[in-house]
Amino acid sequence: MVADNATSGAHTPQPQLSVTDISIITVYFALNVAVGIWSSCRASRNTVRGYFLAGRDMLWWPIGASLFASSEGSGLFIGLAGSGAAGGVAVAGFEWNATYVLLALAWVFVPIYMSSGIVTMPEYIQKRYGGQRIRMYLSVLSLLLSVFTKISIDLYAGALFVHICLGWNFYLSTILMLVITALYTIAGGLAAVIYTDALQTLIMVVGAVVLTIRAFNQIGGYEQLAAVYAQAIPTRTIANTSCHLPRTDAMHMFRDPYTGDLPWTGMTFGLTIIATWYWCTDQVIVQRSLSARDLNHAKAGSILASYLKMLPMGLMIMPGMISRALFPDDVACVVPAECLRACGAEIGCSNVAYPKLVMELMPVGLRGLMIAVMMAALMSSLTSIFNSSSTLFTMDIWRRLRPRAGERELLLVGRLVIVVLVGVSVAWIPVLQGSSSGQLFVYMQSVTSSLAPPVTSVFVLGVFWQRANEKGAFWGLMVGLAMGATRLVLGFLHPAPLCGEPDTRPAILGGIHYLHFAIALFVLSGAVVVAGSLLTSPPQAVQIENLTWWTLAWDKALGAKAGDGQTPQKHTFWARVCGFNAVILLCANIFLYAYFA
């Protein structure tokens, strides 16, 4: 009987948006357009450097906000809350781990990138190793990962949110948001993207804080979270199974290395490998740091982003757990027919945890704010990915095909690439709906863990080992690709079993966690790079100078731009401020891990 009531409730019409809600959404879009126009006018959009790197004149605070906003798209809002609802707090490790690699980005990688004068990551690899084939491979791989793990996930999550909150057609919602986002990315370049990201970050944090406070009030405070989550069991279950029960280790960060859904070994080592790829070698992220006025601004941007990355545990993951406790029949469904009713996907509905919370707990007016928040999250990540992907294609692929292309042609191609990416990403969305137990975050990380570790090994060895050469790096990437692609294809051919079904997947899927697979793939690729490099001739001097940690020209990397008005003493002072904050960050991070361990 309870299930019948839930079914009828799921199809009741959503409350119409009030005038206040519509006014808030309108003001949000007006602010976005205003900031986009203002920032576009500040940087030259008619040069490659101005369009793709914002004239290399960005300050620390928009860089930090953009680093955070680019990583916290609607896919992560929906995905983190959904994984929190499904498994508890351990997924916060994906956010907290970013502290270490963001500091590595600012203190280790960015000085080398700035010293080498590159625009894209594949361009650095070409300078470091020589030849064209690795650069082309990395450009194509980055574009594919952008489509399959970033753009399509954010689109799906954003459209799911709008569909649940407003009742709009799923694909209509997708197309509408895409058009708005693509327009100001195409028009304004990186400067427009970074400054609008700073606005999105402010809106995201304010809206999420309001919802979090209301969610905790609803269950009686933080002290009640573990108790109410442990009782979040759906009315309809499948006999002789336990998949409807909340995890007993839901409030623990470190989980069993063999039976844990997020084993501590994988979260410590495998996650660091994936995070190093994302934060230190991925075009979307590094492009923000390369736009910095000088190295101190790049460091301060990383530190601000690290502080902000502490927030998702309280603002997304715990609200997702509360949503499961309040609406177990929808968020924690296990019967395929019930899940189909709740969210349109048979495999699970944890992804609806965050939008469900918004629609049930937010009063008139604040509901409009949260819709603006989700649109902000979607648009901030999409604009970042669009701009970086067009940079990659234009600078690394098109210039290779058309070496004599002028700036006007390069800018036109960069804008057309965005249109193509949009079309491919929309076509991929149906695949997402049935992937990885209905958890967007698990899908995203499992794809990344199959393709990113070889890239991480090539970058890390290139930076820290001067003997690494092109032949070793190329074959390391190829062997890693063969292994990773094999697991990826098997994953699509053998999806995770539904509740109550036997697990008949191959051992490489069922027996090896994707984070453990990332470790093995990283070690294997690195071993091939080392062996291949030692068996062939060493790299030339030009491939090492200013391109490795040991040969870095620090004067060139540290130097402020001529005429920026800063004395060496002032640079030293701000460098110390950055170092002091880095120490505080590490201490805070260790404390949080220990508290939730």
Solvent accessible surface area in square Angstrom, and as a share of the most:
residue,aa,sasa,rsa
1,M,174,0.78
2,V,83,0.48
3,A,11,0.08
4,D,93,0.48
5,N,87,0.44
6,A,25,0.19
7,T,50,0.29
8,S,74,0.48
9,G,41,0.40
10,A,38,0.29
11,H,135,0.60
12,T,82,0.48
13,P,125,0.79
14,Q,67,0.30
15,P,72,0.45
16,Q,160,0.71
17,L,39,0.19
18,S,31,0.20
19,V,126,0.72
20,T,72,0.42
21,D,0,0.00
22,I,94,0.48
23,S,52,0.33
24,I,52,0.26
25,I,22,0.11
26,T,82,0.48
27,V,88,0.51
28,Y,7,0.03
29,F,42,0.17
30,A,60,0.46
31,L,81,0.40
32,N,2,0.01
33,V,85,0.49
34,A,56,0.44
35,V,32,0.18
36,G,5,0.05
37,I,105,0.53
38,W,130,0.46
39,S,0,0.00
40,S,11,0.07
41,C,98,0.59
42,R,138,0.50
43,A,17,0.13
44,S,61,0.39
45,R,84,0.31
46,N,118,0.60
47,T,55,0.32
48,V,15,0.09
49,R,126,0.46
50,G,5,0.04
51,Y,0,0.00
52,F,0,0.00
53,L,1,0.00
54,A,4,0.03
55,G,24,0.23
56,R,42,0.15
57,D,60,0.31
58,M,6,0.03
59,L,51,0.26
60,W,108,0.38
61,W,113,0.40
62,P,0,0.00
63,I,0,0.00
64,G,0,0.00
65,A,8,0.07
66,S,0,0.00
67,L,0,0.00
68,F,5,0.02
69,A,0,0.00
70,S,6,0.04
71,S,12,0.08
72,E,0,0.00
73,G,3,0.03
74,S,0,0.00
75,G,1,0.01
76,L,17,0.08
77,F,2,0.01
78,I,0,0.00
79,G,1,0.01
80,L,0,0.00
81,A,0,0.00
82,G,0,0.00
83,S,8,0.05
84,G,0,0.00
85,A,1,0.01
86,A,31,0.24
87,G,7,0.06
88,G,1,0.01
89,V,0,0.00
90,A,0,0.00
91,V,4,0.03
92,A,0,0.00
93,G,1,0.01
94,F,16,0.07
95,E,4,0.02
96,W,2,0.01
97,N,11,0.05
98,A,0,0.00
99,T,0,0.00
100,Y,82,0.31
101,V,6,0.03
102,L,0,0.00
103,L,18,0.09
104,A,31,0.24
105,L,0,0.00
106,A,1,0.00
107,W,70,0.25
108,V,29,0.16
109,F,7,0.03
110,V,0,0.00
111,P,0,0.00
112,I,0,0.00
113,Y,0,0.00
114,M,34,0.15
115,S,0,0.00
116,S,11,0.07
117,G,43,0.42
118,I,0,0.00
119,V,23,0.13
120,T,0,0.00
121,M,5,0.02
122,P,2,0.01
123,E,24,0.11
124,Y,0,0.00
125,I,0,0.00
126,Q,40,0.18
127,K,88,0.37
128,R,0,0.00
129,Y,4,0.01
130,G,15,0.14
131,G,45,0.44
132,Q,53,0.24
133,R,102,0.37
134,I,1,0.00
135,R,22,0.08
136,M,51,0.23
137,Y,39,0.15
138,L,7,0.03
139,S,0,0.00
140,V,69,0.39
141,L,12,0.06
142,S,21,0.14
143,L,23,0.11
144,L,83,0.41
145,L,1,0.01
146,S,4,0.03
147,V,7,0.04
148,F,56,0.23
149,T,3,0.02
150,K,21,0.09
151,I,0,0.00
152,S,0,0.00
153,I,2,0.01
154,D,11,0.05
155,L,0,0.00
156,Y,12,0.05
157,A,0,0.00
158,G,2,0.02
159,A,0,0.00
160,L,11,0.05
161,F,0,0.00
162,V,2,0.01
163,H,77,0.35
164,I,28,0.14
165,C,1,0.01
166,L,31,0.16
167,G,50,0.48
168,W,96,0.34
169,N,93,0.48
170,F,26,0.11
171,Y,84,0.32
172,L,104,0.52
173,S,1,0.01
174,T,0,0.00
175,I,92,0.47
176,L,78,0.39
177,M,6,0.03
178,L,6,0.03
179,V,79,0.45
180,I,55,0.28
181,T,0,0.00
182,A,12,0.09
183,L,114,0.57
184,Y,32,0.12
185,T,0,0.00
186,I,39,0.20
187,A,51,0.40
188,G,2,0.02
189,G,0,0.00
190,L,0,0.00
191,A,2,0.01
192,A,0,0.00
193,V,0,0.00
194,I,0,0.00
195,Y,13,0.05
196,T,0,0.00
197,D,0,0.00
198,A,17,0.13
199,L,26,0.13
200,Q,0,0.00
201,T,9,0.05
202,L,115,0.57
203,I,22,0.11
204,M,2,0.01
205,V,34,0.20
206,V,72,0.42
207,G,0,0.00
208,A,1,0.01
209,V,59,0.34
210,V,40,0.23
211,L,0,0.00
212,T,14,0.08
213,I,98,0.50
214,R,92,0.34
215,A,0,0.00
216,F,32,0.13
217,N,111,0.57
218,Q,106,0.47
219,I,19,0.10
220,G,54,0.52
221,G,20,0.19
222,Y,86,0.33
223,E,140,0.63
224,Q,80,0.36
225,L,0,0.00
226,A,48,0.38
227,A,50,0.38
228,V,39,0.22
229,Y,3,0.01
230,A,62,0.48
231,Q,138,0.61
232,A,2,0.02
233,I,69,0.35
234,P,6,0.04
235,T,71,0.41
236,R,109,0.40
237,T,58,0.33
238,I,47,0.24
239,A,81,0.63
240,N,162,0.83
241,T,35,0.20
242,S,76,0.49
243,C,64,0.38
244,H,24,0.11
245,L,89,0.44
246,P,14,0.09
247,R,76,0.28
248,T,144,0.84
249,D,30,0.16
250,A,5,0.04
251,M,45,0.20
252,H,88,0.39
253,M,5,0.02
254,F,91,0.38
255,R,7,0.02
256,D,67,0.35
257,P,38,0.24
258,Y,194,0.74
259,T,112,0.65
260,G,9,0.09
261,D,51,0.26
262,L,16,0.08
263,P,2,0.01
264,W,104,0.36
265,T,31,0.18
266,G,0,0.00
267,M,14,0.06
268,T,55,0.32
269,F,114,0.47
270,G,0,0.00
271,L,5,0.02
272,T,50,0.29
273,I,18,0.09
274,I,6,0.03
275,A,8,0.06
276,T,16,0.09
277,W,12,0.04
278,Y,44,0.17
279,W,10,0.03
280,C,0,0.00
281,T,6,0.03
282,D,6,0.03
283,Q,3,0.01
284,V,4,0.02
285,I,0,0.00
286,V,0,0.00
287,Q,0,0.00
288,R,0,0.00
289,S,0,0.00
290,L,0,0.00
291,S,0,0.00
292,A,4,0.03
293,R,66,0.24
294,D,5,0.03
295,L,1,0.01
296,N,18,0.09
297,H,23,0.10
298,A,1,0.01
299,K,18,0.08
300,A,21,0.17
301,G,0,0.00
302,S,0,0.00
303,I,10,0.05
304,L,47,0.23
305,A,0,0.00
306,S,0,0.00
307,Y,78,0.30
308,L,28,0.14
309,K,3,0.01
310,M,31,0.14
311,L,63,0.31
312,P,1,0.01
313,M,9,0.04
314,G,26,0.25
315,L,19,0.09
316,M,4,0.02
317,I,0,0.00
318,M,9,0.04
319,P,1,0.00
320,G,0,0.00
321,M,0,0.00
322,I,0,0.00
323,S,0,0.00
324,R,15,0.06
325,A,22,0.17
326,L,54,0.27
327,F,38,0.16
328,P,31,0.19
329,D,25,0.13
330,D,18,0.10
331,V,5,0.03
332,A,8,0.06
333,C,9,0.06
334,V,22,0.13
335,V,21,0.12
336,P,40,0.25
337,A,64,0.50
338,E,12,0.05
339,C,1,0.00
340,L,93,0.46
341,R,32,0.12
342,A,24,0.18
343,C,34,0.21
344,G,51,0.49
345,A,14,0.11
346,E,86,0.39
347,I,34,0.17
348,G,12,0.11
349,C,2,0.01
350,S,10,0.06
351,N,12,0.06
352,V,5,0.03
353,A,0,0.00
354,Y,0,0.00
355,P,0,0.00
356,K,41,0.17
357,L,0,0.00
358,V,0,0.00
359,M,16,0.07
360,E,95,0.43
361,L,19,0.10
362,M,3,0.01
363,P,51,0.32
364,V,95,0.54
365,G,6,0.06
366,L,54,0.27
367,R,23,0.08
368,G,0,0.00
369,L,32,0.16
370,M,0,0.00
371,I,0,0.00
372,A,1,0.00
373,V,0,0.00
374,M,2,0.01
375,M,9,0.04
376,A,0,0.00
377,A,0,0.00
378,L,0,0.00
379,M,1,0.01
380,S,0,0.00
381,S,1,0.01
382,L,0,0.00
383,T,0,0.00
384,S,0,0.00
385,I,4,0.02
386,F,0,0.00
387,N,0,0.00
388,S,1,0.00
389,S,1,0.01
390,S,0,0.00
391,T,0,0.00
392,L,3,0.01
393,F,49,0.20
394,T,0,0.00
395,M,6,0.03
396,D,1,0.01
397,I,16,0.08
398,W,68,0.24
399,R,92,0.34
400,R,126,0.46
401,L,110,0.55
402,R,122,0.44
403,P,109,0.69
404,R,234,0.85
405,A,16,0.13
406,G,42,0.41
407,E,85,0.38
408,R,211,0.77
409,E,44,0.20
410,L,6,0.03
411,L,11,0.06
412,L,103,0.51
413,V,16,0.09
414,G,0,0.00
415,R,56,0.21
416,L,100,0.50
417,V,15,0.08
418,I,1,0.00
419,V,88,0.51
420,V,97,0.56
421,L,13,0.06
422,V,26,0.15
423,G,44,0.42
424,V,68,0.39
425,S,0,0.00
426,V,31,0.18
427,A,76,0.59
428,W,59,0.21
429,I,0,0.00
430,P,71,0.45
431,V,57,0.33
432,L,5,0.03
433,Q,67,0.30
434,G,44,0.43
435,S,15,0.10
436,S,27,0.17
437,S,50,0.32
438,G,5,0.05
439,Q,34,0.15
440,L,3,0.01
441,F,4,0.02
442,V,40,0.23
443,Y,5,0.02
444,M,29,0.13
445,Q,21,0.09
446,S,26,0.17
447,V,8,0.04
448,T,7,0.04
449,S,0,0.00
450,S,1,0.01
451,L,22,0.11
452,A,0,0.00
453,P,0,0.00
454,P,3,0.02
455,V,6,0.04
456,T,3,0.01
457,S,1,0.01
458,V,0,0.00
459,F,3,0.01
460,V,38,0.22
461,L,36,0.18
462,G,0,0.00
463,V,0,0.00
464,F,81,0.34
465,W,68,0.24
466,Q,66,0.29
467,R,66,0.24
468,A,0,0.00
469,N,9,0.05
470,E,29,0.13
471,K,107,0.45
472,G,0,0.00
473,A,0,0.00
474,F,29,0.12
475,W,139,0.49
476,G,0,0.00
477,L,0,0.00
478,M,49,0.22
479,V,51,0.29
480,G,0,0.00
481,L,55,0.27
482,A,62,0.48
483,M,81,0.36
484,G,0,0.00
485,A,34,0.26
486,T,72,0.42
487,R,20,0.07
488,L,36,0.18
489,V,84,0.48
490,L,41,0.21
491,G,28,0.27
492,F,89,0.37
493,L,121,0.60
494,H,73,0.33
495,P,81,0.51
496,A,28,0.22
497,P,44,0.28
498,L,49,0.25
499,C,28,0.17
500,G,55,0.53
501,E,91,0.41
502,P,106,0.67
503,D,78,0.40
504,T,116,0.67
505,R,73,0.27
506,P,43,0.27
507,A,83,0.65
508,I,42,0.21
509,L,19,0.10
510,G,43,0.41
511,G,65,0.62
512,I,71,0.36
513,H,42,0.19
514,Y,20,0.07
515,L,0,0.00
516,H,48,0.22
517,F,7,0.03
518,A,0,0.00
519,I,46,0.23
520,A,60,0.46
521,L,1,0.01
522,F,52,0.22
523,V,91,0.52
524,L,65,0.33
525,S,0,0.00
526,G,13,0.12
527,A,55,0.43
528,V,34,0.20
529,V,0,0.00
530,V,51,0.29
531,A,49,0.38
532,G,19,0.18
533,S,0,0.00
534,L,102,0.51
535,L,151,0.75
536,T,43,0.25
537,S,83,0.53
538,P,82,0.52
539,P,18,0.11
540,Q,123,0.54
541,A,84,0.65
542,V,108,0.62
543,Q,29,0.13
544,I,27,0.14
545,E,108,0.48
546,N,33,0.17
547,L,9,0.04
548,T,0,0.00
549,W,68,0.24
550,W,154,0.54
551,T,32,0.19
552,L,15,0.07
553,A,35,0.27
554,W,96,0.34
555,D,130,0.67
556,K,123,0.52
557,A,3,0.02
558,L,83,0.41
559,G,42,0.41
560,A,31,0.24
561,K,81,0.34
562,A,108,0.84
563,G,85,0.82
564,D,39,0.20
565,G,71,0.68
566,Q,49,0.22
567,T,72,0.42
568,P,103,0.65
569,Q,134,0.60
570,K,98,0.41
571,H,30,0.13
572,T,64,0.37
573,F,111,0.46
574,W,110,0.39
575,A,39,0.30
576,R,175,0.64
577,V,48,0.27
578,C,6,0.04
579,G,25,0.24
580,F,133,0.56
581,N,35,0.18
582,A,11,0.09
583,V,87,0.50
584,I,70,0.36
585,L,0,0.00
586,L,60,0.30
587,C,81,0.48
588,A,39,0.30
589,N,0,0.00
590,I,106,0.54
591,F,132,0.55
592,L,43,0.22
593,Y,36,0.14
594,A,70,0.54
595,Y,138,0.52
596,F,22,0.09
597,A,48,0.38
